[in-house]
Amino acid sequence: MNQSRPKRAMVYREAAIAYDSGYRRKGIVLDYSASGARIRFPTNEQLPATVYLHARAVGLEGPARVVWQHGSEAGLALQI
């Protein structure tokens, strides 16, 4: 069965993520869907496996799993 991923809206909006330790990083949401987002950060710092996403500008907030990371960009999937 072919399951295509949901349509993603392209944007350029501020967001932040928080680690379990309380450390926060700011980034930019490049595209998103109801289930997650692609975010670009100013540095290539490695992300932990799970973070808390704060992207109110696009209506996303909650615990998220880091699905992939390439350099300063990462794909996050909201945990439902």
One Martini backbone bead per residue (centre of mass of N, CA, C, O) as a GRO file, in nm:
protein
   80
    1MET     BB    1   0.096   0.036   0.023
    2ASN     BB    2   0.058   0.379  -0.048
    3GLN     BB    3   0.218   0.622   0.169
    4SER     BB    4   0.180   0.943   0.180
    5ARG     BB    5   0.270   1.232   0.277
    6PRO     BB    6   0.178   1.506   0.395
    7LYS     BB    7   0.107   1.807   0.324
    8ARG     BB    8   0.325   2.089   0.298
    9ALA     BB    9   0.396   2.393   0.441
   10MET     BB   10   0.549   2.684   0.343
   11VAL     BB   11   0.785   2.861   0.552
   12TYR     BB   12   0.908   3.147   0.782
   13ARG     BB   13   0.931   3.056   1.114
   14GLU     BB   14   0.952   3.076   1.435
   15ALA     BB   15   1.131   2.866   1.675
   16ALA     BB   16   1.147   2.609   1.937
   17ILE     BB   17   1.352   2.408   2.148
   18ALA     BB   18   1.347   2.153   2.410
   19TYR     BB   19   1.510   2.001   2.646
   20ASP     BB   20   1.508   1.814   2.929
   21SER     BB   21   1.721   2.019   3.068
   22GLY     BB   22   1.609   2.320   2.932
   23TYR     BB   23   1.736   2.363   2.680
   24ARG     BB   24   1.740   2.616   2.420
   25ARG     BB   25   1.640   2.650   2.070
   26LYS     BB   26   1.658   2.830   1.783
   27GLY     BB   27   1.445   2.855   1.484
   28ILE     BB   28   1.325   2.753   1.153
   29VAL     BB   29   1.041   2.708   0.977
   30LEU     BB   30   1.004   2.564   0.652
   31ASP     BB   31   0.807   2.314   0.715
   32TYR     BB   32   0.463   2.172   0.748
   33SER     BB   33   0.244   1.972   0.946
   34ALA     BB   34   0.039   1.813   1.168
   35SER     BB   35   0.303   1.601   1.237
   36GLY     BB   36   0.530   1.832   1.153
   37ALA     BB   37   0.884   1.946   1.099
   38ARG     BB   38   1.113   2.170   0.939
   39ILE     BB   39   1.431   2.268   1.077
   40ARG     BB   40   1.643   2.555   1.119
   41PHE     BB   41   1.964   2.611   1.239
   42PRO     BB   42   2.256   2.799   1.315
   43THR     BB   43   2.359   2.508   1.388
   44ASN     BB   44   2.507   2.159   1.405
   45GLU     BB   45   2.384   2.058   1.650
   46GLN     BB   46   2.309   1.786   1.819
   47LEU     BB   47   2.025   1.609   1.872
   48PRO     BB   48   1.807   1.466   2.044
   49ALA     BB   49   1.554   1.231   2.016
   50THR     BB   50   1.401   1.437   2.209
   51VAL     BB   51   1.159   1.708   2.212
   52TYR     BB   52   1.028   2.043   2.249
   53LEU     BB   53   0.788   2.205   2.059
   54HIS     BB   54   0.789   2.566   1.958
   55ALA     BB   55   0.526   2.653   1.704
   56ARG     BB   56   0.287   2.877   1.712
   57ALA     BB   57   0.292   3.012   1.422
   58VAL     BB   58   0.189   2.695   1.314
   59GLY     BB   59   0.043   2.517   1.549
   60LEU     BB   60   0.297   2.389   1.711
   61GLU     BB   61   0.295   2.169   2.008
   62GLY     BB   62   0.530   1.947   2.158
   63PRO     BB   63   0.629   1.647   2.155
   64ALA     BB   64   0.932   1.527   1.980
   65ARG     BB   65   1.077   1.352   1.713
   66VAL     BB   66   1.382   1.279   1.574
   67VAL     BB   67   1.413   1.165   1.247
   68TRP     BB   68   1.619   1.388   1.131
   69GLN     BB   69   1.971   1.492   1.046
   70HIS     BB   70   2.121   1.770   0.847
   71GLY     BB   71   2.304   1.949   0.999
   72SER     BB   72   2.087   2.232   1.048
   73GLU     BB   73   1.868   2.014   0.985
   74ALA     BB   74   1.528   1.899   1.089
   75GLY     BB   75   1.306   1.630   1.161
   76LEU     BB   76   0.981   1.650   1.312
   77ALA     BB   77   0.770   1.443   1.522
   78LEU     BB   78   0.485   1.432   1.661
   79GLN     BB   79   0.359   1.321   1.965
   80ILE     BB   80   0.044   1.143   2.023
   0.00000   0.00000   0.00000
